[in-house]
Amino acid sequence: MAADFLEKLRQTLLNMHHTGRLSDIDPRLYEEARAYVDKLKADYYSLEKPLESRAGSLIIEEIGSVSDTVQEIFSLRTRQILDLAFQQIEGQYFDREEARKMLPVERAMYAQVIEAIEGCREVLVHGEEYLLGGSGIDAVDEPDDVAAVGDPAETTPVASPCALVRICSDIEPFMGVDGRVYALMRGDIVTLPESNADVLCERDIALNIRLSK
């Protein structure tokens, strides 16, 4: 099952490279990839000693492969969508069938890119008074206030206890309780989740330098 899903992602990426154009993808691809990675993380944490086991290392490799492939799919599709946006702005040939292959959120991004490019052109080429129908340059400055919108407590993640440690010996990549994958070598100084740091220090793999409370 694991190999099948990763192969599906890789085949999707291969097809995208082969066609060189925006192509249809399973609209559930990103959602399924997130769910699959979450399952792998759960499998990793269910191991008795994931840091020391071969099974833990294989899971980490699988998570990395899936995540990298999904990121490549996203990056390639985004570049293709930006190319379509530029073609439309420049009045070049525009394939509407290709545009229909965008996912809903990609279509929203496409519309925002078109609007942003047109607005920028009006300012730079025609003068700021033409920006978005004559709204002026102030319209460009509005994003400065975006940070004040909404409750910061709803968007700022709560920091978990962490520790600054020095790695005393080479170690296999492992997943921290924060969900991040750490690939560390002897001599590295890094901030780790406190629980992971404690385990490494107990095994003389790391030396605790300072605790952040």
VOFI-711084 format. One record per residue (C-alpha): residue in one letter; x, y, z. Coordinates in steps of 0.05 Angstrom, whole numbers, plus 5000, padded with zeros to 4 digits. Example, Ala and Ser with C-alpha at 12.3 -4.5 7.8 and 13.67 -1.06 7.14 Angstrom:
% VOFI-711084
A524649105156;S527349795143;
***
This chain:
% VOFI-711084
M500050005000;A505750485018;A509450344954;D502950404914;F501451104941;L508551364931;E508651064861;K502051424846;L505252084867;R511551954826;Q507551754765;T503452394771;L509852804773;L512752414715;N506552544672;M506953284688;H514153324665;H512552924603;T506753354579;G510054014598;R503154304608;L498154354665;S494653684670;D488953374708;I490653104776;D486452754828;P483053324866;R484152924930;L491652834919;Y494053354969;E488853135021;E490752405013;A498152575019;R497052945084;A492952375112;Y498251875090;V503852265124;D499652325187;K498851565187;L506251465178;K507651925237;A502751535279;D506250885259;Y512851195278;Y510551405347;S507450715359;L514250385355;E517450215421;K524050535405;P523250895338;L529851265346;E533750615348;S529650165302;R530550025229;A523050085221;G523350795248;S528650985197;L524650685140;I518451085161;I522551725163;E525151585093;E518051455069;I515552105099;G521252475065;S519852154998;V512452305000;S513453025024;D518753174972;T514552894915;V508353284936;Q512553924941;E515253794870;I508153704844;F506054354877;S512054734852;L511354494780;R503954634777;T504955324807;R510155504754;Q505455254699;I499755674728;L504256294731;D506156174658;L498756154639;A497556804677;F503257154641;Q500656904574;Q493857204587;I496857864611;E501057914548;G495257734502;Q498657104478;Y495156454461;F491256214522;D488855494527;R482255504565;E482054754568;E488654764605;A485955294653;R480054834669;K484954334697;M486554784756;L484054584825;P479255094857;V484655384903;E489455424844;R484155794804;A483556294861;M491056384861;Y491056484786;A485757044791;Q489757384846;V496157354804;I492657654744;E489858224786;A496558354819;I500358384753;E495158834721;G495259294781;C502859324781;R502959474706;E498060044715;V502460354768;L509160264732;V507160354659;H501160824662;G502161174728;E499461054797;E492961434785;Y490660854741;L491760314793;L485559874797;G481060384765;G484261004796;S484560784869;G491661054875;I498060784903;D495160724973;A491760084950;V498659764947;D500259965018;E494159635049;P497458955063;D501559295118;D495259265161;V493658535147;A497658305207;A492758665253;V486758275226;G484157705269;D486057435337;P493557305341;A492156735390;E488556375334;T494256405285;T500556375328;P502455665347;V503855525420;A511155395431;S512754735463;P518354655515;C525054595481;A532454495497;L538954715465;V543554125457;R550153945426;I550253285388;C556052845413;S555652285361;D552552165293;I545351935295;E540151665246;P534852165224;F528852165271;M522252505280;G521252975339;V514853035378;D513753685339;G513053285275;R519553535245;V524853065218;Y531753185247;A538052965210;L543753115257;M551252985260;R556553015313;G558153725332;D551454015312;I548254505361;V540754505354;T534354665391;L530054035401;P523453895435;E525053785508;S522553065510;N526952875451;A532953235480;D532052865546;V532252185510;L538552365471;C542052635533;E540252005574;R543651585519;D549752045517;I548152225445;A547252955463;L549553455516;N544353935544;I546954645539;R541055055561;L533654955573;S528655465547;K522855555593;
***
